Amino acid sequence: MPIRTAALSVLSTAACSLLLSSAVMAQTTGTAPKNTAPGNMPATTESRDTRDTARDTAGDTSKLVRADRGFLENAAQGGLAEVEGSKLAEQKASSADVKSFAARMIKDHTMVNEELTKLASSKGYTPPKEPSVVQRTELKALSALDGERFDKMYASRIGVAAHEKTVKLFQEAAKNAKDPDIKAFAAKHVPDLEQHLQMARELNKKVGNDK
């Protein structure tokens, strides 16, 4: 047999042995040789984006855009803070005007909060059930005051400052919300909130917080 032919025969035999060894190893370990070329990845492999999306939306079955969810979250927290602060005013305020304003805020914001919760639920979103961390801190500071000092802080913070933020929040949602029901909800309550802000500014002057 010519030397070249003999060499090819030896190489062929070696290649066959290598392939047989790979097959035996695959059967023994239960794994097949990896093939990570594009288009050959296993069908069960998740992309990083898919895992991140699943993690971000865990517990939230809504299809609302982020801005609309943000509005519902902030509006819910603001409304809850308004009610809690006004309940403190019913207990601690020394001014009859403050107590009257607080009673109106409890009534109106409780109604809006309930409406918001139903709307959010219909969209598959569960809004917060308590004020934000910052709002809770402010409420705690407010609860430590009494009499005239309480009246001034309540009128300034829960009255004017909180309503300025809330009016702006609702006005923006009334213009820019993507969900038509959320947009209508925001627009519906803008006039009442603007009235609350005007009342709060008048109250602020009555308790001696003239600017």
Residue, then its C-alpha position, 0 to 999 in steps of 0.5 A: m500500500p502506498i505511504r500516502t494511502a496508508a496515512l489517509s487510512v490512519l487519519s480516517t480511522a482516527a476521525c471515526s474513533l473521535l466521533l464515536s467517543s463524542a457520541v458515547m460521552a454525550q449519551t453517558t452525560g445526557t448532554a449534547p455538544k454545545n452549538t451556540a451559533p446564531g439561530n441554534m440556541p435552545a428554544t427554552t433559553e430566555s433573553r436578558d431583556t425577557r427576564d428583566t421585563a418579567r421582573d419589572t412587571a411582577g405583581d402588576t398585570s396592568k397594561l398602562v404606560r409608566a406615566d399613567r401608573g405614576f400618576l395613579e401612584n402619586a395621586a393615591q399617595g397625595g390623597l391619603a396624606e391629605v386625609e391623614g393630615s386632615k384627621l390630625a387637624e380635627q383632633k389638634a387644630s385650635s382654629a375653627d377655620v382649620k377644623s372646617f377646612a380639614a373636614r372638607m378635605i377629608k370628605d372630598h379626598t376620601m371620595v376621590n381616593e375611592e374613585l381612583t382605587k376603582l379606576a386603577s383596579s379596572k386597569g389591573y393596577t393596585p395603587p399604594k395604600e399609604p402615603s409616601v415615605v416623605q409624606r409619612t415623615e411630614l405627617k409625623a412632624l405635624s402630629a408632634l405639634d398642637g394649637e397655633r403651631f399645628d394650625k400654621m404648619y397644617a395650613s402651609r404644608i397640607g393645605v397650600a404646598a400639597h395642593e399646589k403639587t396635586v393641582k399640577l399633577f392632575q393638570e398634567a394628567a388631564k393633558n397628557a395621560k395616554d389612557p382615556d379613562i385616566k385622562a377623564f378622571a384627572a380632568k374631572h377633578v382639576p376644578d375641585l382641586e383648584q378650589h381647594l388650593q384657593m381655600a388653602r391659600e385663604l386659610n394660610k393667611k387666616v392662621g398668620n402665614d402671610k407671605 
